[in-house]
């Protein structure tokens, strides 16, 4: 027989009002009973470098109770049958959940319908992605790979699609430099080159699909390369990222391989998943 064990919660409210009267609610969500001891999730030694965690493990934040007050962290209260007089303002930028150091930051985020949410994954393992098995040989990663198909992702790469006269790469420039950008077609033919001054920071490079003579190249996949030097003439490495839709997942390989803009990537190369609400 399957059992579910849920913590008993008590909500201490300062006052109550009827929805039609307006007003606000303030209170604390408390744990009913003895506060459980904090737990630590152990990290295998061979995964510590990949997930960038420090020490023997990381705190288990699935249930966090303050011993002194019995206040419950990460609690969410939903008010039923109530709507704000005005909708909340749109955020200046998408909400983010970061998976770094074997933890979610923040652990809980609440977003309004129609709001973008970006899930970042700078770690190199899928320790915080929970899936159901697809087959017995490579269960978790196979299912995770299938879930990426059709999703728009940011990935460390150099090849992206030119569509409707626009192709975009993101460049992570570590310091001021002068860089030469070269773009080649899928057949390796050079179609564009240009030299630019670059400031430090992440910045986009948008190509309109035209070569130096003004000829418009057809839609398709194009590859960028960047060579740069600083003021003293020393070479500067400038990595690039692309944002594109995952076209397919090859589950016959171990680990599974995603096809993005005509190139193959393993799941650890995914930096972010970008979902735009309909």
Secondary structure in CASP SS format (residue, H / E / C, confidence):
PFRMAT SS
TARGET T0000
AUTHOR 0000-0000-0000
METHOD secondary structure of the structure
MODEL  1
X C 1.00
X C 1.00
X C 1.00
X C 1.00
X C 1.00
X C 1.00
X C 1.00
X C 1.00
X E 1.00
X E 1.00
X E 1.00
X E 1.00
X E 1.00
X C 1.00
X C 1.00
X C 1.00
X C 1.00
X C 1.00
X H 1.00
X H 1.00
X H 1.00
X C 1.00
X C 1.00
X C 1.00
X C 1.00
X C 1.00
X E 1.00
X E 1.00
X E 1.00
X E 1.00
X E 1.00
X C 1.00
X C 1.00
X C 1.00
X C 1.00
X C 1.00
X C 1.00
X C 1.00
X C 1.00
X E 1.00
X E 1.00
X E 1.00
X C 1.00
X C 1.00
X H 1.00
X H 1.00
X H 1.00
X H 1.00
X H 1.00
X H 1.00
X H 1.00
X C 1.00
X C 1.00
X C 1.00
X C 1.00
X C 1.00
X E 1.00
X E 1.00
X E 1.00
X C 1.00
X C 1.00
X C 1.00
X C 1.00
X C 1.00
X E 1.00
X C 1.00
X C 1.00
X C 1.00
X C 1.00
X C 1.00
X E 1.00
X E 1.00
X C 1.00
X C 1.00
X C 1.00
X C 1.00
X C 1.00
X C 1.00
X C 1.00
X C 1.00
X C 1.00
X C 1.00
X C 1.00
X C 1.00
X C 1.00
X C 1.00
X C 1.00
X C 1.00
X C 1.00
X C 1.00
X C 1.00
X C 1.00
X C 1.00
X C 1.00
X E 1.00
X E 1.00
X E 1.00
X E 1.00
X E 1.00
X E 1.00
X C 1.00
X C 1.00
X E 1.00
X E 1.00
X E 1.00
X C 1.00
X C 1.00
X C 1.00
X C 1.00
X C 1.00
X C 1.00
X C 1.00
X C 1.00
X C 1.00
X C 1.00
X C 1.00
X E 1.00
X E 1.00
X E 1.00
X E 1.00
X C 1.00
X C 1.00
X C 1.00
X C 1.00
X C 1.00
X C 1.00
X C 1.00
X C 1.00
X C 1.00
X C 1.00
X C 1.00
X C 1.00
X C 1.00
X C 1.00
X C 1.00
X C 1.00
X C 1.00
X C 1.00
X H 1.00
X H 1.00
X H 1.00
X H 1.00
X H 1.00
X H 1.00
X H 1.00
X H 1.00
X H 1.00
X H 1.00
X C 1.00
X C 1.00
X C 1.00
X E 1.00
X E 1.00
X E 1.00
X E 1.00
X E 1.00
X C 1.00
X C 1.00
X E 1.00
X E 1.00
X E 1.00
X E 1.00
X C 1.00
X C 1.00
X C 1.00
X C 1.00
X E 1.00
X E 1.00
X E 1.00
X E 1.00
X E 1.00
X E 1.00
X E 1.00
X C 1.00
X C 1.00
X C 1.00
X E 1.00
X E 1.00
X E 1.00
X E 1.00
X E 1.00
X E 1.00
X E 1.00
X E 1.00
X C 1.00
X C 1.00
X C 1.00
X C 1.00
X C 1.00
X E 1.00
X E 1.00
X E 1.00
X E 1.00
X E 1.00
X E 1.00
X E 1.00
X E 1.00
X E 1.00
X C 1.00
X C 1.00
X E 1.00
X E 1.00
X E 1.00
X E 1.00
X E 1.00
X E 1.00
X E 1.00
X C 1.00
X C 1.00
X E 1.00
X C 1.00
X C 1.00
X C 1.00
X C 1.00
X C 1.00
X E 1.00
X C 1.00
X C 1.00
X C 1.00
X E 1.00
X E 1.00
X E 1.00
X E 1.00
X E 1.00
X E 1.00
X E 1.00
X E 1.00
X E 1.00
X E 1.00
X C 1.00
X C 1.00
X C 1.00
X C 1.00
X C 1.00
X E 1.00
X E 1.00
X C 1.00
X C 1.00
X E 1.00
X E 1.00
X E 1.00
X E 1.00
X E 1.00
X E 1.00
X E 1.00
X E 1.00
X E 1.00
X E 1.00
X E 1.00
X E 1.00
X C 1.00
X C 1.00
X C 1.00
X C 1.00
X C 1.00
X C 1.00
X E 1.00
X E 1.00
X E 1.00
X E 1.00
X C 1.00
X C 1.00
X E 1.00
X E 1.00
X E 1.00
X E 1.00
X H 1.00
X H 1.00
X H 1.00
X E 1.00
X E 1.00
X E 1.00
X E 1.00
X E 1.00
X E 1.00
X C 1.00
X C 1.00
X C 1.00
END
